[in-house]
Amino acid sequence: MGTLKFEVPHNLPKDEVKKRVELLLQYWGSKYGVKSDWQGDEGAKLAGKVMGINLDAGFTITDKAVSGEGTDPGMLLRSQAKTYLQKKFSSVLDPSVSLDQVKSKLD
């Protein structure tokens, strides 16, 4: 299988981005059983199975974006997977939403 790449821009401080992304990873862990392993403060590796599809991915937090790549789920699901990632990361990185609001949206 190939690789699916994504990038979601942000204009938040990196420490705030990490807190928000940690909430998203906790959500994915509890909903899908996805395991995450932080690689320092700059990004994480993800592994698991989501809706029957193996997931092996990683991402990096920079000053301007969260970018990453993961297992391409194939032609039929590629667009849906990329849209889902963009939507989830964009919603947690929305600067008009507080950290508490992000948490409550994911609960």
N, C-alpha and C positions, 0 to 999 in steps of 0.2 A: 504494500500500500504506500501511497505517497504522503505528502505532508500538507497540512492545512495551515496557512499563516493568517494571523490577524494583527491589527494594531488599532488601539482605541486612544485617541488623544485626550489629554486632561490638562487642567490648569490649577491643580492643587499641589500643596507641598508633598514631597515624597513620603514623609512619615504619615500624613493623613491618607494618602493613597494606599499605603501598606495596611493601615487599620481597616479601611473599607474593603480591600481585597481579602483580608483575613476573614471578614464576615461572610463574604461570598464563598470562600473555600470551606468554611464551617457549614454553610448551607448545603453545598454540594456533597460534603462528607455525610451529613445527616440524611439528605434526601436520596442520594445515589450510592453512598458508600465509597466515594472517591477519596483516596488518600493523598495528602499533600505534604511536601517536605520543603521547607524554606531553605534556600541557598543563600545564606546571609540576609541582608536587608533588601536586596535588589530583585529578588524573584523567587520562584518556586517550581518544583517539579510535581506533576500530578499523575496518578495512575489509578486505574479502576475499570469498571465496566458500566456504561450508561446505556440503559435500554437495550441491552444485549450487544453493544458495540464496545470493543476494547478501546480504552483511552490511555494514551501515553503522551503527555504534553508538558510543556514548560513555558514560562513567560518571564519577562524582565520588566521591571519598573524603571523608567527613566524620568528625567525632569519634565518631559512633555507628553509621554505616552506609556501605555502598557502594551507591550508587543510580545507575541509568542507564536508557537507553532505546536502542532500536535498531529496525531494520527488522522489521516484523511479517512472519513467514514465511507468513502466511495461516492460515485457520481450521483446516486439517487438522494443521498442525505447531505452532500457537501454544502449546498446553499443554505439548508435549514440549520446545520451546525454552525456555520459562520454567522448567520443572522442571530442565532441564539447567543453566541459568545459576545458579539458586538452589543446586543441589547442588554445583556446582564452586566457586562463591564461598564457600559455607558450609564446604566441606571445607578450603579453604586458609586460612580465617579462624578455624578452630577453635583456641581458646586452649590446649586440652589437647595440641595437636600442635606440636612444635618446627618451626622453619624448615627444619632438615635433613630432618625427617620429611616435611614438605610437598614438598620437592624430590624425595625418593626416591619418593613416591607418584605424582608427575607424570612421572617418567622412564620 
